[in-house]
């Protein structure tokens, strides 16, 4: 359904990628999945359709259910584009828009990167986010006193031009309204909700991976995989190898690492979490009707394969890794799952291993992203500008006579003579010693030419340095991944209108 050749972030400011385009998107929504996918029977002897309908009913979701999601972080406007498209599709089909917060991942950074303008230059500065540490999942990070968050917003204000014209005041109010103790997770969820409300995305539902992981549907899904762990790992690893071969990926850890089989323990694509401790990889060892669960090498306990309750000892939590999460959402929750570019690419592997393991493909997915840049000073410098400056400097180094008019005529004549001599020796296939002597003479004459115009060489070197510096400043200014809260409400409304326009081209029969 997805054309991988289109999965590139738009280069133009304000541009949106929706893949597949609207007509095919609505056709896919009208036919969300094959009957074979929903008739898959799980280890509790219930079908995917049974768990799917029960879960959606328990959550109060109206069909069609359009789902997107992201890690709990201060993400860029391209992620907001996914929320906008999810909401717009739900509105146009009278369905439900749902955002899944992946709070089981660890923070990528402990700082909010803010571009700081100094004259016509832009530099990056980092503002520490209260309570973030990279060793723990976001859902287990401690609450921080309100004053820490007040200081955070004051620090962002101090390095942000025209703070009050951005979404930051709205976000600040939403976060500080949480209470006297504010966790990073609550702050990030409140931030996203405030932005959605500011641009009119009313009624957007959300749920955390932690909540999904406690549902009977997820437990049945996990147990079905765990009870046939070795076959699942084989299907998963074969799909990874096929993906790498098909897409010319050399790194053996891409798009995701292989699952290990070590001393009878089979790794599965799930995390084990203990609050306050680092995540650990989940291994199982099926023996007869028993299933032994390991956190890396530590044995946690043995349960009966046919039990329907949570298989973990009290206190331990299970969370899906990337592909396991995507496959669960697509099988048990969504009529359409909207990815960003990275997820849309790796779900090619998800489709493959689900086909191998379950014998059926999950419902459709789509890809939505956008490029929305901040209004920062930009000199218009490009890599081609730098290449041209370097080429000019290099050409002067080897051929000063092309660049400077006042190179002495005798040196010009001598260099022309030596070039002809070198060409003749090459044509005659002369011995290497004669060719080396001519080449050395050419270099000596070229150096005398450069010395005859010393200031010009320095000028070109300085120009290269200046252009390289300008390019770096422009790259900082053009970065599309700054926090969406640094944009104005008007900028995100313009993004919403652009997405509305692209989704307007739907077949008439899919109009509500």
N, C-alpha and C positions, 0 to 999 in steps of 0.2 A: 504493500500500500504506500509506503514512504519511498520517495526517490532520494537515495543517499547522496546523489550528486548535488542536491539542493541544500544539504545540511551544512551551511556556512553562515556565520554571523553576518548580518547585513553590514556593508561598509559605510553606507550613507546615514547621517544623523536623521533620526525619525523613521527610518525604514523598518519594516516588519517582515518576518518570515513566518508564513503559515504553510505547513506541508503535512498532508496534501492540501491543495487549494480548496476553497469553500465547497464547490459542487460535489467533489468526491468525499469531503468531510461529512456532509449531510447524508450522502448515500451510505457511508459507513455507519453513521448513527442510526439509520433506519434498519440496518442489519448488523447488530452489534457483535454477534458471535455465532459460531457454528453450534448446532445442536449437540454435536459430539463432545465439544468442550464442556458444556453444561451437564452432560450425562455421565461424566467421569465419576466413578464410584470410589469413595475414599475408604480409609481403613476402618471407620466407624459404620460402614455399610450404608452411609448416606451419600447422595450425589452432590456434586458441586452446586447444581441448581437449588437443591434444598438449603444448603448453607448460605448460598448467595441471597436467596429470597428472604431467609430468616434474618440475616445480618442487615440487609437493606431495610427491612421492616422494623427491626429493633432500633435502627438509627433514624427512622422516619424519613427515608430518602425516596423521593418521587422519581420515577423513571421518565426519561433517560437520565442516568447519573454520569455527569462529566467530572472527572477527577484530575487534579494536578497536585503538585506538592513540591517541597524543597526542604533543605536543612534549616534548622532554627539558627538564623544568622541575619545580619543586616545586609541583605542582598541588593543586587543592582536592578535597574528598571526593566531589563530583559526578562527577569523572573516575574515582575508585576505584569508583564505582557501575557504570561501564561494565565494568571488569575483573571485578567480582563477577558481573554478568549474563552476561558472556562465559563465565566459568568454570562458572556454574550451568547454562547451556544446553549446554555441552560435556559436563558430567557427566550430564545427563538424556538426552542423545542418544548417549552413548558416543563422542563426537568429540574434537576438539582445540581448546583455547582458546589463542589467539595474540595477543600484544600487539606492535604495531609502534611502535617508538620513532622519532619524527621528529626526528633530531638534525641534520638539514640546515637547520633554521630557526634564525634568530638569536634570542638571548634577548630577551624583552619587557622585562625589568627585571634589574638587577644586584643587587637586594636581596631578601631575604626579609622580607615585611611581617608583623610580629607585633603583635597587639593587647596593649596594656599597661594594666593596671587600676590606677587611683589613686583609692581610696575607692569612690565610686559612679559614677565617670567612667571612660571608656575612650578611650584615644588610640592612634594607630598609631605604631610605630617601625620603622625599617628596619635590617636587619642585612646587611652586605655579604657576598655569596656569593663564595668564593674563585675567582678566575680568570675571572669573567664579564665580557665586554665585548659591547656590543650590535652591533658592526660585523661580527662573524664568526659563522658557523654554530657551534653547540655542538660538533659533531663535530671541529672544528679548534681548539678552545680548549686552551691549554697545561695540562699537569699542574701541580699545586701541591704544595708540600711538605706532609707530613702535619701539621706544626705549624700551618699556616694553617687546616686543617679543624678541628683541636683548638680553635683560637681561635674559629672560627665557632660551634661548638657551645657553647663557654663564653659567648659573647655572647648566643646565643639563650636559654641558661639564665638569664642575668642579667635578662632582660626577660620571662620566662615564669613565671607563677604555677604552682606545683605541677608543675614540669618533669618530675619522675620519674613522675607519674601519666599522662603523655602517651606517645605512641609515640616521642618523641624519643630516649630512651636506647637503644631497639632500633635506631633508624635510625643513631644515632651509632656504635654498635658495628659495624654493617654497613659503614658508610662507612670508618671508621678501619681496619677489617680488610683493606681493599684493598691497603694497602702504604705505602711511604715516599713515593711520588709518586702523587697522586690527581687524575685529570682531572674537570672538572665533569660530563662525560657519564657516566663510571663511577660517580660519586657519586649521580647522579640515578637511574640504573638500579638501583643497589644499594638506594636508598631505596624505590623502588617494590616491588622484590622482597621487601624486609624487611617491608613492610606487608602484602603478599599472604600471606607466610608466617605473619605474626602472626594473621591472621584465617582461616587454614586453606585458602587457595587453592593447594593443592599441585599441582604438575605444570603450572602455567601456563607456556607457551612464550613466548619473545620473540625478536624480530629487529629489526634496524635498517633504516631506509630505504637506508642505504649498502650493506648486504649485498644487499638486494633489487635495487638498481640495477646490481649487477655480474652478475646472472643472465642466462643466454641468453634467458629469457622477456622480461625487461625490455628487453634490447637489441633483440629482434625487435619488441616493442611500440613502442619509440621510433622505430626505423627505418621501420616501417609508417606512422607519423604523419608523420615527416620527409620521406619520399619523396612524400607527397601533401600537402605543407605548406599550400599555398594553399587547397585544398578544406577541409582540417581547420580552418584559421583562420576560414574563412567559416562552417562549421558551428558552431564554438565561439562566434563573435561573434553569429550569429543566435540561438543558444540563450540567450546572455546578454541580448539585446534582448527576447526573448520572456519570459524570467524577470522582467525589470524591468517589462514591461507588465502581466503577469499578477498581479504582487504589488505594483504601485504603488510601485516603487522609483525615486526620482528621480535618485539619484546614479549617474552613468554608470560609476563604478568598482566598483559593487556588483552581484552578490555577489563578483565578481572583476573585475580590469581587462580591457578588451578587448585582443586580440592585435593588434599593429601590423604593418603591411606597409609597408616603407620602402625605396625604391630597389632593389626586387627582393629584399630580405631579408624573410623571413616570421618573425615572432616565434612561438615555441611555448611552451607552459606548462611549461617546465623551467628549472632553474638550471644554470649552469656554475660550478664551484668550483675554486679553486686553493688548496691549503692555505696558510693564513696571509694570505689576501687576501679582500676582500669578494666576495660572490656577484655574478654577472653574469647578465644575461638572455641566453637562447639564441635565436639567429636562424639560419635556414638559407636557402640559395639553391640549389634543385634546377636543374641544367642537364644535359639529356640523361640520361645514366646516372650522372652525377656529383652529389655532394652537398657543397656548401661550407658549412662551419659557422663561425659568428661568435659571439664573446662581445661582446655589444652591437655595436660597429662593428669590432672587431678580428677579422680573418680568422684562423682557427686552422688551416685546412687543408681539403683536398678528398679525399673518399673515394668509392669505388664504392658505388652504391646497393644492390647485391646482396651486398656483403660481410656476413659474419655476425659478425665480431669487433667489439669496442668501437670505435665510429667516432671517438673522440676521440684527439688526440695524447697522448703519455705525460705523465702528471702531472695532466691535467685530469679532472675528475669531473663526471658528469651526475646531477642530482637532480630528481625531479618536484616541481612545485608542487602546490597543494592538490587541484584537481580531477583533474589527471593522476595523482596518487598514488591518490586514491580510485577512479578508474576502473580503474587497474592492479590494485589489490587485489581489487576486486569481480570483474573478468574472469578473473584468472589465479591467485587464491589462495583467496578466501573463498567459502563457501556462504552466509554471512551476515556483513555488515559492520555493526558497531554504532557509530554516531556519537553525539556529543553534539548539542545543539540547533543550534548553528551549522552543523555539517557536514551534519546531516539536512536543513536548509533549502537549503544550496547544492547538495547532490547532486540536487535537482530539476533543476538546470541540467546536471549530469553526465549524468543519464538522457537529457536532450534532445539533447545534442551527440553522445553515443554512438549514439543512434538515428539521427541524421542521417548520421554519418560511417561507422559500421559496419553500420547497418541492423538493429541488435538492441539490446535493453536488457540490462544486466548483471544478475547475481543480486541478490536482495533486500537491503535495508538496514533497519536499525531504529534507534531513538533511545532512549537511556537516560541519565538524569541524576537527580540527587537534591539536596535541600537539607539540609545538616547544619551546624548552627550550633554555635559554641563556647559553653560555659556562662559567659557574661559578663553583668555587671550591665545591666539593661534597665529604664528608667523607664516603658515602655509608651507613650511618645510617638509619635504618628502624624502624617502630613501633615495629617490632618483636625483634629488638636489645634491645630496651628500655624495652619491656616486660620481656625479658630474664634477664636483669640486675635487674629489680625490683623483679622478682621471686627468683633470687639468694639471694638478700638481705632479702626478707621475709622468705625464707627457713632457712637462717642462724638465723634469729630472733627466730624462733620457734624450730629449730632443729640444734643447733650449732655443735652437735656431728657428723653431716653428712659432715660438711664443714672444720672443724679444727681437725688436727690429735692429737694435744697435750691437748685435754680436759682430765682432770684427770679421771682415770679408775673408781674411786669410784663414781663419778658423773654419768658416763655412766651406771654403774651397777644399781645405784639407779633409774635413769630415766627408764631403761628397766623394772625394777621391778614395778614401778608405772604405766607404760603403761599396763602391764599385769593385774595389779590390777584393773585399770579403765575398761578394756575390760571385766573382770569377773563381776564387779559390773553392767555393762550395760546388760550383758547376763542374770544376775540373777534378773534384774529389781529391783535393790536395791533402798532403799529410797534415796531421792535427797540429803540429808545432807551428807551421806557417800560419794556420788559421788562428791559433792562439795569439801569435804576435800581432796580427792585424786587429784582433778583437781588443787586445790590451791598448793598442794605439788609439783605437776608436774611443775607448773609455777615457783615455787621457785627454784627448781633444774635447770630448763632451764635458769633462770636468773643468777644463779651461774656459769653455763657453759659460758654464754656470758661474764661475768666479768673476767673469767679466760683467755679470749682472747680479751681484749678491743680494740686493734688496728685494728683487722680484721673487726669488725662491722663498725667502722668509715670509713675504706677503701671501704667497699661495698656501704655505703651511698654516699661517694664522687663519686664513679663510676656511681651510678644512676644519680646524679646531672650532671656529665660530659656528659653522654650519652643523657640525656634529652636536654642539651644545644646544643650538636652536631646535634640532630634530628631537633631542631628548626632552626638551621642555614641551615641544608640541605633542610628543607621544604621551606625556603626562596629562596634557590638556585634553587630548582626544580619547583617553581611556573610557571605555563604555561601562566599566564595572564599578564605578563609584556608587555608594549607597543611594538608593532611590529617594531617601528622605532629604537629600541635598538638592533635589529638583523642586521646582515650584509645582503647585497644584495645577496651574495652567499647562505646564509641560506634560504632566501625566494625563491630563484631560485630552491633550492633543494626541497622545499615544492611543488613548481609548478610541478617539474618533477615527484614527487610522485603522485600527483593528475592526471597528464597526463597518467601515467602508469595505474592507477586504472580505468580511463575512457576509456582506449584503448580497453577494452573488450566489444565492442558494436556489436550488430547484423549487419551483412553485409548490410542488406536491409536499415539500417538507415544511412549508409555512404553517404555524399553528393556527 
